[in-house]
Amino acid sequence: MSAQIHPMSVVSPEAQLGEGVVIGPFCVVEGNAKIGARTVLRSHVVIGPHTELGEDNEIYPHATLGMGPQDLKFKGAPTRLVVGNRNVIRESCTLHRGTEGGGGITTVGDDNFLMTGAHIAHDCHVGNKNIFANNGTLAGHVEVGNGCSVGAFSAVHQFCRVGDHAFMGGFTVATQDVLPYMKTVGARDTKSYGVNAIGLRRKGFSDAAVDALGRAHRLLYHSGLLKDEALAKVEAELGGIEEVAYLLRFIREAKRGVHRG
């Protein structure tokens, strides 16, 4: 089935539309944008140039994808936004293209759910199956893993990372990396409050993995050990568990530090 374009929308002749794409009223698709099969733009959606959407995405009114970055150094370079498959992007979300200095590309993976007003800034890289609640915001150059929850009105500082399956409570301000698997909450005095046991078990993580992560967190932040001592002890006792090994690697690779317990 060929693409369906409402007569009240404007689509550039350079744009590439996949089979079954539906473009509702009052949408604008600019330049050489690419929209994958069966993706739906409900209405009042703007897709900027150099933007690529995968298949089976659903974009709600007043979302804008692929506008230029909010960076004073940006001078109009043909940087990109690439979005994967099966994402739901709700009303008034904004996803910006990259900058030359930041690698030139912003990426969003598959099966993400972005609620109203979520913002993904330039040069961010977001993985798969993440949930951004209303007005969850990423500054530039942020990395978000897989299976994360970014709470309503939360903000992540530029160049920070959010680890796999991290849970950020509403109104959290993250100025350091957010630990994977853990609950991190705080408007200013942001802290990690231990493993998100209920959430992980709902996702199918084993009791053994959840218990090991909980013990690792206690050793790291409540044992009185120095950082390197605690990391070594966790590695010696629990490092053979995949989730704990990733947690240790995440902490060791942090450039801005992590929000501690």
BABAMAR-189546 format. One record per residue: z, y, x of N, C-alpha, C, O in turn; residue number from 1; residue in one letter. Coordinates in steps of 0.2 Angstrom, whole numbers. Each point is the difference from the previous one (the first is absolute). Layout:
REM residues N
Z, Y, X, Z, Y, X, Z, Y, X, Z, Y, X, NUM, a
...
REM end
This chain:
REM residues 261
0, -6, 4, 0, 6, -4, 0, 6, 4, 4, 1, 5, 1, m
-8, 4, -6, -1, 6, 4, 6, 4, -2, 3, 0, -5, 2, s
-2, 6, 10, 5, 4, -1, -1, 4, -7, -5, 2, -2, 3, a
11, 0, -1, 0, 4, -6, 3, 7, 2, 5, 0, 2, 4, q
-9, 5, -3, 2, 7, 2, 0, 4, -6, -5, 1, -4, 5, i
11, 2, 2, 0, 4, -6, -4, 7, 1, -1, 2, 6, 6, h
-3, 0, -11, -4, 6, 1, 3, 6, 2, -3, 5, 2, 7, p
10, -4, -3, 3, 6, 2, 3, -1, 7, 4, 5, 2, 8, m
-6, -10, 2, 3, -1, 7, -6, 2, 5, -6, 0, -2, 9, s
8, 2, 8, -5, 2, 5, 1, -5, 6, 5, 0, 3, 10, v
-11, -3, -2, 0, -5, 6, -5, 1, 4, -6, 1, -2, 11, v
7, 0, 9, -5, 2, 5, -5, -6, 0, 2, -6, 0, 12, s
-8, 8, 1, -6, -5, 1, 1, -4, 6, -3, -6, 1, 13, p
7, 8, 4, 2, -3, 6, 5, -6, -1, 1, -4, 4, 14, e
3, 5, -9, 5, -5, -1, -2, -7, -2, -6, -1, -3, 15, a
10, -4, 5, -2, -7, -1, 5, -3, -5, 6, 0, 2, 16, q
-9, -3, -7, 4, -2, -5, -1, -8, -1, -6, -2, -1, 17, l
11, -2, 1, 0, -7, -1, -2, -2, -7, 1, 4, -5, 18, g
-2, -11, 4, -1, -2, -7, 6, 1, -4, 6, -2, 2, 19, e
-7, 4, -8, 5, 0, -5, 5, 6, 1, 5, 0, -3, 20, g
-6, 5, 7, 4, 6, 1, 0, 4, -6, -6, 0, -3, 21, v
11, 2, 1, 1, 5, -6, 2, 6, 2, 6, 1, 3, 22, v
-9, 5, -5, 2, 6, 2, 0, 4, -7, -5, 1, -3, 23, i
11, 1, 1, 2, 3, -6, -2, 7, 0, -3, 3, 5, 24, g
5, 1, -10, -2, 7, 0, 3, 5, 5, 6, -2, 2, 25, p
-9, 7, 0, 2, 5, 4, 3, -2, 7, 4, 3, 3, 26, f
-8, -8, -1, 2, -2, 7, -5, 3, 5, -6, 2, -2, 27, c
7, -2, 8, -4, 3, 6, 0, -5, 5, 5, -2, 3, 28, v
-11, -1, -1, -1, -4, 6, -4, 3, 5, -6, 1, -1, 29, v
9, 1, 7, -4, 4, 4, -4, -4, 6, 2, -5, 1, 30, e
-7, 8, 2, -3, -2, 6, -1, -7, 0, -3, -3, -5, 31, g
4, 0, 11, -2, -7, 1, 6, -5, -2, 1, -5, 3, 32, n
3, 7, -8, 6, -5, -2, -3, -7, -2, -6, 0, -2, 33, a
10, -5, 3, -2, -7, -2, 6, -2, -4, 6, 0, 1, 34, k
-8, -3, -7, 4, -2, -5, -1, -8, -1, -6, -1, -2, 35, i
10, -3, 3, -1, -7, -1, 0, -3, -7, 1, 4, -5, 36, g
-4, -10, 4, -1, -3, -6, 6, 1, -5, 6, -2, 2, 37, a
-7, 3, -8, 5, 0, -6, 5, 5, 1, 5, 0, -4, 38, r
-5, 4, 9, 5, 6, 0, -1, 5, -5, -6, 1, -2, 39, t
12, 1, -1, -1, 4, -6, 3, 7, 2, 6, 0, 2, 40, v
-9, 6, -4, 3, 6, 1, 0, 3, -8, -5, 1, -3, 41, l
11, -1, 1, 2, 1, -7, -3, 7, -2, -4, 0, -5, 42, r
6, 5, 8, -2, 7, -2, 3, 5, 5, 5, -1, 3, 43, s
-9, 7, -2, 3, 5, 4, 2, -2, 7, 4, 3, 3, 44, h
-8, -8, 0, 2, -2, 6, -5, 3, 5, -6, 0, -1, 45, v
8, 2, 7, -4, 2, 5, 0, -4, 6, 5, -2, 3, 46, v
-11, -1, -1, -1, -4, 6, -4, 4, 5, -6, 2, -1, 47, i
9, 0, 7, -3, 4, 5, -5, -4, 4, -1, -6, 0, 48, g
-2, 10, 5, -5, -4, 4, 3, -4, 5, 6, 1, 2, 49, p
-10, -6, 1, 3, -4, 6, 6, -4, -3, 4, -2, 4, 50, h
-4, 0, -10, 5, -4, -3, -3, -6, -3, -5, -1, -3, 51, t
9, -5, 5, -2, -6, -2, 5, -4, -4, 6, -1, 2, 52, e
-8, -1, -9, 5, -3, -4, -3, -8, -1, -6, -1, 0, 53, l
11, -3, 1, -2, -7, -1, -1, -2, -7, -2, 4, -4, 54, g
3, -10, 2, -2, -3, -7, 7, 0, -4, 5, -1, 2, 55, e
-7, 2, -9, 5, -2, -5, 6, 5, 1, 6, -1, -2, 56, d
-7, 7, 4, 5, 6, 0, 0, 3, -7, -5, 0, -3, 57, n
11, 3, 1, 0, 4, -6, 3, 7, 2, 6, 0, 2, 58, e
-9, 5, -3, 2, 7, 2, 1, 4, -6, -5, 0, -4, 59, i
11, 3, 3, 1, 3, -6, -1, 8, 1, -1, 2, 5, 60, y
2, 2, -11, -3, 7, 0, 4, 4, 5, 6, -1, 2, 61, p
-10, 6, 1, 2, 5, 4, 2, -3, 7, 3, 4, 4, 62, h
-4, -10, -2, 1, -2, 7, -6, 2, 4, -6, 1, -2, 63, a
7, 1, 8, -5, 2, 5, 1, -4, 6, 5, -1, 3, 64, t
-11, -2, -1, 0, -5, 5, -5, 2, 5, -6, 1, -2, 65, l
8, 0, 9, -5, 2, 5, -2, 8, 1, -5, 1, 3, 66, g
10, 3, -6, -1, 7, 2, 2, 1, 8, 3, -5, 3, 67, m
-4, 10, -1, 1, 2, 7, 8, 0, 2, 3, 1, -5, 68, g
-1, -3, 11, 7, 0, 1, 3, 7, 0, -3, 5, 1, 69, p
10, -5, -3, 3, 6, 1, 3, 1, 7, 6, 0, 1, 70, q
-11, 2, 3, 2, 1, 7, -4, 6, 2, -6, 1, 0, 71, d
10, 4, 3, -3, 7, 2, -6, -1, 6, -4, 4, 1, 72, l
5, -10, 2, -5, -1, 6, -7, -3, -3, -4, 0, 4, 73, k
4, -2, -10, -6, -4, -3, -5, 6, -1, 1, 5, -3, 74, f
-7, -7, 5, -6, 5, 0, -6, -4, -4, -5, 2, 1, 75, k
7, -7, -5, -6, -2, -4, -3, -6, 3, -6, -2, -2, 76, g
9, -2, 7, -3, -6, 3, -1, -5, -6, 4, 0, -4, 77, a
-9, -5, 5, -1, -5, -5, 5, -6, 1, -2, -5, 1, 78, p
8, 7, -2, 5, -5, 1, 0, -4, -7, -3, 2, -5, 79, t
7, -8, 5, -1, -5, -6, 7, -1, -3, 5, 0, 2, 80, r
-6, -3, -8, 5, -3, -4, -3, -7, -2, -5, 0, -3, 81, l
9, -5, 4, -3, -7, -2, 6, -3, -4, 6, -1, 2, 82, v
-8, -1, -8, 5, -3, -5, -3, -7, -2, -6, -1, -1, 83, v
11, -4, 1, -2, -7, -1, -1, -2, -7, -3, 4, -4, 84, g
5, -9, 2, -1, -3, -7, 6, 0, -4, 5, -1, 2, 85, n
-7, 1, -9, 5, -1, -5, 6, 4, 0, 6, -2, -1, 86, r
-7, 8, 3, 6, 5, 0, 0, 4, -6, -5, 1, -3, 87, n
11, 1, 0, 1, 4, -5, 2, 7, 2, 6, 0, 3, 88, v
-9, 5, -4, 1, 7, 2, 1, 4, -6, -5, 2, -3, 89, i
11, 0, 2, 2, 3, -6, -2, 8, 0, -2, 2, 5, 90, r
4, 1, -10, -2, 7, -1, 3, 5, 6, 5, -1, 2, 91, e
-10, 5, 0, 2, 6, 4, 2, -3, 7, 3, 4, 4, 92, s
-5, -10, -2, 1, -2, 7, -5, 3, 5, -5, 2, -2, 93, c
7, -1, 8, -4, 3, 5, 0, -4, 6, 5, -2, 3, 94, t
-11, 0, -1, -1, -4, 6, -5, 4, 5, -6, 1, -2, 95, l
8, 1, 8, -5, 4, 4, -3, -4, 6, 3, -5, 2, 96, h
-9, 8, 0, -3, -3, 6, 4, 1, 6, 5, 4, 0, 97, r
-7, -7, 5, 3, 1, 7, -2, 6, 3, -4, 4, -2, 98, g
7, -3, 8, -2, 5, 5, -3, -3, 6, 1, -5, 2, 99, t
-5, 9, 2, -3, -2, 6, 6, -2, 5, -1, -5, 4, 100, e
6, 9, -4, 6, -1, 5, 4, -6, -2, 3, -3, 4, 101, g
-4, 1, -10, 5, -6, -2, -4, -6, -1, 3, -5, -3, 102, g
-9, 4, 5, -4, -6, 0, -6, 0, -5, -4, -4, 0, 103, g
4, 10, -4, -6, 1, -5, 0, -4, -6, -5, 0, -4, 104, g
11, -4, 2, -1, -4, -6, 7, -1, -3, 5, -1, 4, 105, i
-4, 2, -10, 5, -2, -4, -1, -7, -4, -6, 0, -3, 106, t
10, -5, 3, -1, -6, -3, 5, -2, -5, 6, 1, 1, 107, t
-8, -4, -6, 4, -3, -5, -2, -7, -2, -6, -1, -1, 108, v
10, -4, 1, -2, -7, 0, -2, -2, -8, -3, 4, -3, 109, g
6, -10, 2, -2, -3, -7, 7, 0, -4, 5, -1, 2, 110, d
-6, 1, -9, 5, -2, -5, 6, 5, 1, 6, -2, -2, 111, d
-7, 8, 3, 5, 5, 0, 0, 3, -7, -5, 1, -3, 112, n
11, 1, 2, 2, 4, -7, 3, 7, 2, 5, 0, 2, 113, f
-9, 5, -3, 2, 7, 2, 1, 3, -7, -5, 2, -4, 114, l
11, 0, 3, 2, 3, -7, -2, 8, 1, -2, 2, 5, 115, m
3, 1, -11, -2, 7, 0, 3, 5, 5, 6, 0, 2, 116, t
-11, 3, 1, 2, 5, 5, 1, -2, 7, 2, 4, 4, 117, g
-3, -11, -3, 1, -2, 7, -5, 3, 5, -6, 2, -2, 118, a
8, -1, 8, -4, 4, 5, -1, -4, 7, 6, -2, 2, 119, h
-12, 0, 0, -1, -3, 6, -4, 5, 5, -6, 1, -2, 120, i
9, 1, 7, -3, 6, 4, -4, -3, 5, -1, -6, 0, 121, a
-2, 10, 4, -5, -2, 5, 2, -5, 5, 6, 1, 2, 122, h
-10, -5, 0, 1, -5, 5, 6, -5, -1, 2, -3, 5, 123, d
0, 3, -11, 5, -6, -2, -4, -6, -1, -6, -1, -1, 124, c
10, -5, 2, -3, -6, -1, 5, -4, -4, 6, -2, 2, 125, h
-8, 0, -8, 4, -3, -5, -2, -7, -1, -6, -1, -1, 126, v
10, -4, 1, -2, -7, 0, -1, -2, -8, -4, 3, -3, 127, g
6, -9, 2, -1, -4, -7, 6, 0, -4, 5, -1, 3, 128, n
-6, 1, -10, 5, -2, -4, 6, 5, 0, 6, -3, -1, 129, k
-7, 9, 2, 5, 5, 1, 1, 4, -7, -5, 0, -4, 130, n
11, 2, 2, 1, 4, -6, 2, 7, 3, 5, 0, 3, 131, i
-8, 5, -6, 2, 7, 1, 2, 2, -7, -4, 1, -4, 132, f
11, 1, 3, 2, 3, -6, -2, 7, 0, -3, 3, 5, 133, a
4, 0, -11, -2, 7, -1, 1, 5, 6, 6, 0, 2, 134, n
-11, 3, 0, 1, 5, 5, 2, -2, 7, 3, 4, 4, 135, n
-3, -11, -3, 1, -2, 7, -5, 3, 5, -6, 0, -2, 136, g
8, 2, 8, -4, 4, 4, 0, -2, 7, 6, -2, 3, 137, t
-12, 1, 0, 0, -1, 7, -3, 6, 4, -5, 2, -2, 138, l
8, 0, 7, -3, 5, 4, -5, -3, 5, -1, -6, -1, 139, a
-2, 10, 5, -6, -3, 4, 2, -6, 5, 6, 1, 2, 140, g
-10, -5, -1, 1, -5, 6, 5, -5, -2, 3, -3, 5, 141, h
-1, 2, -11, 5, -5, -2, -3, -7, -1, -6, -1, -2, 142, v
9, -4, 4, -2, -7, -1, 5, -4, -5, 6, 1, 1, 143, e
-9, -3, -6, 4, -4, -5, -2, -7, 0, -6, -2, 0, 144, v
10, -3, 1, -2, -7, 0, -2, -3, -6, -4, 3, -4, 145, g
6, -9, 2, -2, -4, -6, 7, -1, -4, 5, -1, 2, 146, n
-6, 2, -9, 5, -2, -4, 6, 5, -1, 5, -2, -2, 147, g
-6, 8, 4, 5, 5, 0, 0, 4, -6, -4, 0, -4, 148, c
10, 2, 2, 2, 5, -5, 2, 7, 2, 5, 0, 3, 149, s
-9, 5, -5, 2, 7, 2, 2, 3, -6, -4, 1, -5, 150, v
10, 1, 5, 4, 2, -7, -3, 7, -2, -3, 4, 4, 151, g
4, -2, -10, -2, 6, -3, 3, 6, 4, 6, 0, 2, 152, a
-11, 5, -1, 2, 6, 4, 2, -1, 7, 4, 4, 3, 153, f
-5, -10, 0, 1, -1, 7, -5, 3, 5, -6, 1, -2, 154, s
8, 0, 8, -5, 3, 5, 1, -4, 6, 6, -1, 3, 155, a
-11, 0, 1, 0, -3, 6, -3, 5, 5, -6, 2, 0, 156, v
10, -1, 5, -2, 5, 6, -6, -2, 4, -1, -6, 0, 157, h
-3, 10, 2, -6, -2, 4, 2, -4, 6, 5, 1, 3, 158, q
-10, -6, -2, 1, -4, 6, 5, -6, -1, 1, -3, 5, 159, f
2, 3, -11, 5, -5, -1, -4, -7, -3, -5, 0, -2, 160, c
9, -5, 2, -2, -7, -2, 4, -2, -6, 6, 1, 1, 161, r
-8, -5, -5, 4, -3, -6, -2, -7, 1, -6, -2, -1, 162, v
11, -3, 3, -1, -7, 1, -2, -4, -6, 2, 3, -6, 163, g
-4, -9, 7, -2, -4, -6, 6, -1, -4, 6, -1, 2, 164, d
-7, 1, -9, 5, -1, -5, 6, 4, 0, 5, -2, -2, 165, h
-6, 8, 5, 5, 5, 0, 1, 3, -7, -5, 0, -4, 166, a
11, 1, 2, 2, 4, -6, 3, 6, 1, 5, 1, 3, 167, f
-9, 5, -5, 3, 6, 1, 2, 3, -7, -4, 0, -5, 168, m
10, 2, 4, 3, 2, -6, -3, 7, -2, -3, 3, 5, 169, g
3, -1, -11, -2, 7, -2, 3, 5, 4, 6, 0, 1, 170, g
-10, 6, 0, 2, 6, 3, 2, -2, 8, 4, 5, 3, 171, f
-6, -10, 0, 1, -1, 7, -4, 4, 4, -6, 1, -1, 172, t
9, 2, 6, -4, 3, 5, 0, -4, 7, 6, 0, 3, 173, v
-11, -2, -1, 0, -5, 6, -3, 4, 6, -6, 2, 0, 174, a
10, 0, 5, -2, 4, 6, -1, -5, 6, -2, 2, 5, 175, t
4, -8, -6, -1, -6, 5, -3, -6, -4, -1, 1, -6, 176, q
0, -6, 10, -3, -6, -3, 5, -3, -5, 6, 0, 1, 177, d
-9, -3, -6, 3, -3, -5, 0, -8, 1, -5, -3, 0, 178, v
11, 0, 0, 0, -7, 2, -3, -5, -5, 1, 1, -6, 179, l
-5, -6, 8, -2, -5, -4, 5, -4, -4, 5, -1, 3, 180, p
-6, -1, -9, 4, -4, -4, 7, 3, -2, 3, -3, -4, 181, y
-2, 9, 6, 6, 3, -1, 0, 6, -6, -5, 2, -1, 182, m
11, -1, -1, 0, 6, -5, 2, 6, 4, 5, 0, 3, 183, k
-9, 5, -4, 1, 7, 4, 0, 5, -5, -4, 1, -4, 184, t
10, 3, 4, 1, 5, -5, 3, 6, 3, 4, 0, 5, 185, v
-6, 6, -7, 4, 6, 2, -5, 6, 0, -5, 0, 2, 186, g
8, 6, -5, -4, 6, 0, 0, 3, 7, -5, 3, 2, 187, a
11, -3, 1, 0, 3, 7, 3, -5, 5, -2, -2, 5, 188, r
8, -1, -7, 4, -4, 4, -3, -7, -1, 4, -4, -3, 189, d
-10, 3, 4, -3, -7, -2, 2, -6, 4, 1, 1, 6, 190, t
1, -6, -9, 2, -6, 3, -3, -6, -3, -3, 0, -6, 191, k
4, -6, 10, -2, -6, -2, 6, -4, -3, 5, 0, 3, 192, s
-6, -2, -9, 6, -3, -4, -1, -8, 0, 3, -3, -5, 193, y
-6, 0, 10, 0, -7, 0, -6, -3, -3, -5, 4, -3, 194, g
4, -11, 3, -6, -3, -2, -1, 1, -8, 5, -1, -4, 195, v
-11, 1, 2, -1, 1, -7, -1, -8, -3, -5, -2, -2, 196, n
11, -1, 1, 0, -7, -1, -3, -2, -7, -4, -4, 0, 197, a
5, 8, -5, -2, -1, -7, -8, 0, 0, -4, -4, -2, 198, i
2, 10, 5, -8, 1, 0, -3, -5, 4, -6, -2, -2, 199, g
9, 0, 8, -4, -5, 4, 0, -7, -3, -5, -3, 0, 200, l
10, 1, -3, 0, -6, -4, -5, 0, -6, -3, -5, -1, 201, r
3, 10, -2, -5, 1, -5, -7, -1, 2, -5, -2, -3, 202, r
4, 4, 10, -7, -1, 3, -1, -7, 2, -6, -1, 3, 203, k
11, -3, -3, -1, -7, 3, 3, -1, 7, -1, -6, 2, 204, g
4, 11, 1, 3, -2, 6, 6, -5, 0, 3, 0, -5, 205, f
-3, -4, 9, 5, -5, 0, 8, 2, 1, 1, 6, 3, 206, s
3, -9, -6, 7, 2, 1, 2, 0, 8, 4, 4, 2, 207, d
-7, -9, 2, 2, 0, 7, -3, 7, 3, 4, 2, 4, 208, a
-10, 0, -6, -2, 6, 3, 4, 6, -2, 1, 4, 4, 209, a
1, -4, -10, 3, 6, -3, 7, 0, 4, 3, 6, 2, 210, v
1, -12, -2, 6, 0, 3, 0, 2, 8, 4, 3, 2, 211, d
-10, -5, 1, 0, 1, 7, -1, 8, 1, 2, 3, 5, 212, a
-6, 0, -9, -1, 7, 0, 6, 4, -1, 2, 5, 4, 213, l
2, -7, -9, 7, 3, -1, 4, -1, 6, 3, 5, 2, 214, g
-3, -10, 1, 5, -1, 6, -3, 4, 6, 4, 3, 4, 215, r
-11, -3, -3, -3, 4, 5, 2, 8, -1, 2, 3, 5, 216, a
-2, -1, -11, 2, 7, -1, 7, 2, 1, 2, 5, 3, 217, h
2, -10, -4, 7, 1, 1, 2, 0, 8, 4, 4, 2, 218, r
-8, -9, 1, 1, 0, 8, -2, 7, 3, 2, 2, 5, 219, l
-8, 0, -8, -3, 6, 3, 4, 6, -1, 0, 4, 5, 220, l
3, -3, -11, 3, 6, -1, 7, 0, -2, 3, 6, -1, 221, y
0, -11, 1, 7, -1, -2, 5, -4, 4, 5, -2, -2, 222, h
-8, 0, 8, 4, -4, 4, 3, 4, 6, 4, -3, 4, 223, s
-6, 9, -3, 3, 4, 5, -4, -1, 7, 2, 3, 5, 224, g
-7, -7, -5, -4, -2, 6, -4, 6, 1, -3, 4, -4, 225, l
1, -2, 11, -5, 4, 2, -7, -2, -3, -1, -6, -1, 226, l
-4, 10, 1, -6, -2, -3, -3, -6, 3, -2, -5, -3, 227, k
1, 6, 10, -3, -6, 4, 4, -6, -1, -3, -6, 0, 228, d
10, 6, 0, 4, -6, -1, -1, -3, -6, -1, -6, -1, 229, e
0, 10, -5, 0, -2, -6, -7, -3, -1, -1, -6, -3, 230, a
-4, 9, 5, -7, -3, 0, 0, -7, 3, -3, -5, -2, 231, l
6, 5, 8, 0, -7, 4, 3, -5, -4, -2, -6, 0, 232, a
8, 8, -3, 4, -5, -4, -4, -3, -6, 0, -6, -1, 233, k
-3, 11, -2, -4, -2, -6, -6, -4, 2, -1, -5, -3, 234, v
-2, 6, 8, -6, -4, 2, 3, -7, 3, -4, -5, -2, 235, e
9, 5, 5, 3, -7, 2, 2, -4, -6, -1, -6, 0, 236, a
4, 9, -5, 2, -4, -5, -5, -1, -6, 1, -5, -3, 237, e
-5, 10, 2, -4, 0, -6, -7, 1, 1, -5, 0, -4, 238, l
3, 1, 11, -7, 2, 1, -5, -5, -2, -6, 2, 0, 239, g
7, -8, -1, -5, -5, -2, -2, 0, -7, -4, -3, -2, 240, g
7, 8, -2, -2, 1, -7, -5, 6, 0, 2, 5, 3, 241, i
-7, -7, -6, -6, 5, 0, 2, 7, -2, -2, 5, 3, 242, e
5, -4, -9, 2, 6, -2, 5, 4, 5, -1, 6, 1, 243, e
5, -10, 2, 5, 4, 4, -4, 2, 7, 1, 5, 2, 244, v
-6, -10, 0, -4, 2, 6, -4, 7, -1, 0, 4, 4, 245, a
-2, -4, -11, -4, 6, -1, 5, 6, 0, -2, 6, 2, 246, y
8, -6, -5, 5, 5, 0, 1, 2, 7, 0, 6, 1, 247, l
1, -10, 3, 2, 2, 7, -6, 3, 4, 1, 5, 3, 248, l
-7, -7, -5, -6, 3, 3, -1, 7, -2, -1, 4, 3, 249, r
2, -3, -10, 0, 6, -3, 5, 5, 3, -2, 6, 2, 250, f
8, -8, -1, 5, 5, 3, -2, 2, 7, 0, 5, 2, 251, i
-2, -10, 2, -2, 1, 7, -6, 4, 1, -1, 4, 5, 252, r
-4, -4, -10, -6, 4, 1, 1, 7, -3, -5, 4, 0, 253, e
11, -2, -3, 1, 6, -3, 0, 6, 5, 3, -1, 5, 254, a
-7, 6, -6, -1, 6, 4, 5, 5, -2, 2, 5, 4, 255, k
-1, -5, -11, 5, 6, -2, 7, -3, -2, 4, 4, -3, 256, r
-3, -10, 5, 6, -3, -2, 0, -3, -7, -5, 1, -4, 257, g
10, -4, 1, 0, -3, -7, 6, 3, -3, 5, 2, 3, 258, v
-5, -2, -10, 6, 2, -4, 4, -6, 0, -1, -6, -2, 259, h
7, 7, 5, 5, -5, 1, 5, -1, -6, 0, 4, -4, 260, r
3, -10, 5, 5, -1, -5, 7, 4, 0, 4, -1, -3, 261, g
REM end
